[in-house]
Amino acid sequence: MLHLWDILVTSNKKRVAFGFQEEIMLNRLFTEHPASVGESYFQHMGAALGFTANMALATIACLVHAFLPFLFVKTGSGIINKLHDRMVLNRDRRAPDLRGVAKADAA
């Protein structure tokens, strides 16, 4: 069985024997999804960590609100709405393709 460590720390001899397929597969595991939303691996990591921080704040606000309902009345739902806007409505970082829009506006 091939372990992750064997793939990451391989000698040149093993690389020739395996033909880089494992390295390509491992690279794709880390980059395919970020690329699908127009981000590099590290850009995607930063965005995901930003979501984590905001969700943690929303969790704390909701926890306090559960016991003291007069505090953080709209904080949790406000954070969730902002996260929804960032993730669902404005997810793709790639520039929008405006070529078809210009033709439609001219007609």
C-alpha positions in Angstrom: 0.0 0.0 0.0 1.3 3.4 -1.0 1.2 5.9 1.9 1.1 9.7 1.6 4.5 10.0 3.1 5.9 7.7 0.4 4.4 10.0 -2.3 5.6 13.2 -0.7 9.1 12.1 0.2 10.2 9.9 -2.7 13.6 9.4 -4.3 14.2 10.0 -8.0 14.3 6.3 -8.5 10.8 5.9 -7.1 9.5 8.8 -9.2 10.7 7.2 -12.4 9.1 3.9 -11.3 5.8 5.6 -10.5 5.9 8.0 -13.5 4.6 11.1 -11.7 1.0 9.8 -11.6 0.8 9.9 -7.9 2.3 13.4 -7.8 -0.2 14.7 -10.3 -3.1 13.1 -8.5 -1.9 14.5 -5.1 -1.5 18.0 -6.7 -5.0 17.7 -8.2 -6.5 16.8 -4.8 -5.3 20.2 -3.4 -5.9 22.4 -6.4 -9.0 21.2 -8.3 -11.7 22.7 -6.1 -9.9 26.0 -5.5 -9.4 26.4 -9.2 -13.1 25.7 -9.8 -13.9 29.0 -8.0 -10.9 30.9 -9.5 -8.6 30.7 -6.5 -5.2 29.3 -5.9 -4.6 26.9 -3.0 -3.5 29.6 -0.7 -6.2 32.1 -1.7 -8.8 29.3 -1.0 -7.2 28.6 2.3 -7.4 32.2 3.3 -11.0 32.4 2.3 -11.9 29.2 4.2 -10.1 30.4 7.3 -11.9 33.7 7.1 -15.2 31.8 7.0 -14.1 29.8 10.0 -13.4 33.0 12.0 -16.8 34.5 11.1 -18.6 31.3 11.9 -16.8 31.1 15.2 -18.0 34.6 16.0 -21.5 33.8 15.0 -21.5 30.7 17.1 -20.4 32.6 20.2 -23.0 35.3 19.5 -25.7 32.7 19.2 -24.5 30.9 22.4 -24.7 34.1 24.4 -28.0 35.0 22.8 -29.4 31.6 23.9 -28.9 32.5 27.5 -29.3 36.3 27.3 -31.9 36.8 24.5 -31.6 40.6 24.7 -28.0 40.4 23.5 -26.8 39.8 20.0 -30.4 39.8 18.7 -29.4 40.0 15.0 -25.6 39.3 15.1 -25.7 35.6 14.3 -28.1 35.9 11.4 -26.3 39.0 10.1 -23.0 37.1 9.9 -24.7 34.1 8.2 -26.3 36.5 5.6 -22.9 38.1 4.9 -21.3 34.7 4.6 -24.1 33.6 2.2 -23.5 36.6 0.1 -19.7 35.9 -0.1 -20.0 32.2 -0.7 -23.1 31.8 -2.9 -23.7 35.1 -4.6 -20.1 36.2 -5.2 -18.2 32.9 -5.1 -16.1 32.9 -8.3 -13.0 35.2 -8.2 -12.5 35.0 -11.9 -13.5 38.0 -13.9 -16.9 37.7 -15.4 -17.1 37.1 -19.2 -18.6 40.3 -20.5 -18.3 39.6 -24.2 -21.9 38.4 -24.5 -23.2 41.2 -22.3 -21.8 43.9 -24.6 -23.5 42.4 -27.7 -26.8 42.1 -25.8 -26.6 45.8 -24.7 -25.9 47.0 -28.3 -28.9 45.2 -29.7 
